[in-house]
Each structure stands twice: as C-alpha cells, then as structure tokens.
Amino acid sequence: MAREIRETPILFGEDARRFLARMEERHPEPPEVRARIQRNYELVKKAYEEGMREKRAREEANGGVDPCFRQV
C-alpha cells in the first residue's frame, strides 16, 4: 500500500524570497532545443496516428472488435 502524501511545506523568510525570485527568472530554450522537441513531438504524433489507423482497420475487418486487444 502506498504511503500518505505529505503536506507541502510553507516557505517563510529568506527561503520564500529566494523561491519567488527564482520563479520570476526566465530560462528561454535555444532554438535548436525547441526544434528538437518539435521534431520529437511530430514523430510521436505520426506514430500514434499510424497505430490508430491500423487499429481502426483491424476493427473494420473483424466486425468492430480488435483481436489484438482484450475487450473488457
């Protein structure tokens, strides 16, 4: 059984000021990193769409039931 999640601590004083200052800082990502993330996203999206296309084809061929997945 999982342990109970502890309550988030509340920051006071210098810790709170440091936290707020750090949250205000911006760390823009370089264009190369953004391009890599976008390429990876497009690749995953394409793979998902291809998988769904195959799944729909299997369902259509088997009367609405995909034999590759157990029906619950």
C-alpha positions as CSV (number, residue, x, y, z in Angstrom):
1,M,0.0,0.0,0.0
2,A,1.3,3.5,-0.8
3,R,2.3,5.9,1.9
4,E,0.3,9.0,2.5
5,I,1.4,12.1,0.6
6,R,2.9,14.7,3.0
7,E,1.6,18.2,3.0
8,T,3.6,20.7,1.0
9,P,5.8,22.8,3.4
10,I,5.2,26.6,3.6
11,L,8.2,28.8,2.9
12,F,9.0,31.8,5.1
13,G,11.6,34.5,5.2
14,E,14.7,34.2,3.0
15,D,13.6,30.9,1.6
16,A,10.4,32.4,0.4
17,R,12.1,35.4,-1.2
18,R,14.6,33.1,-2.9
19,F,11.9,30.9,-4.2
20,L,9.9,33.8,-5.6
21,A,13.0,35.4,-7.2
22,R,13.8,32.0,-8.8
23,M,10.2,31.7,-10.1
24,E,10.5,35.1,-11.8
25,E,13.7,34.2,-13.7
26,R,13.2,33.2,-17.3
27,H,15.3,30.5,-18.9
28,P,14.4,30.5,-22.6
29,E,15.4,27.4,-24.5
30,P,17.7,27.8,-27.5
31,P,16.1,27.4,-31.0
32,E,17.9,24.1,-31.5
33,V,16.3,22.6,-28.4
34,R,12.9,23.9,-29.4
35,A,13.3,22.4,-32.9
36,R,14.4,19.0,-31.5
37,I,11.3,18.9,-29.2
38,Q,9.1,19.8,-32.1
39,R,10.6,17.1,-34.3
40,N,10.1,14.5,-31.5
41,Y,6.5,15.6,-31.0
42,E,5.7,15.3,-34.7
43,L,7.3,11.8,-34.7
44,V,5.3,10.6,-31.8
45,K,2.1,12.1,-33.2
46,K,2.7,10.4,-36.6
47,A,3.3,7.0,-34.8
48,Y,0.1,7.4,-32.8
49,E,-1.9,8.3,-35.9
50,E,-0.5,5.3,-37.8
51,G,-1.3,3.0,-34.9
52,M,-4.8,4.3,-34.7
53,R,-5.3,3.8,-38.4
54,E,-4.1,0.2,-38.1
55,K,-6.4,-0.4,-35.1
56,R,-9.4,1.0,-37.0
57,A,-8.6,-1.2,-40.0
58,R,-8.4,-4.3,-37.7
59,E,-11.8,-3.4,-36.1
60,E,-13.4,-2.8,-39.5
61,A,-12.1,-6.2,-40.8
62,N,-13.4,-8.0,-37.6
63,G,-16.8,-6.5,-37.2
64,G,-15.9,-3.8,-34.7
65,V,-13.7,-5.9,-32.5
66,D,-9.9,-5.5,-32.4
67,P,-8.5,-9.0,-31.9
68,C,-5.2,-7.6,-30.7
69,F,-6.7,-6.1,-27.6
70,R,-8.7,-7.9,-24.9
71,Q,-12.2,-6.5,-24.7
72,V,-13.1,-5.5,-21.1
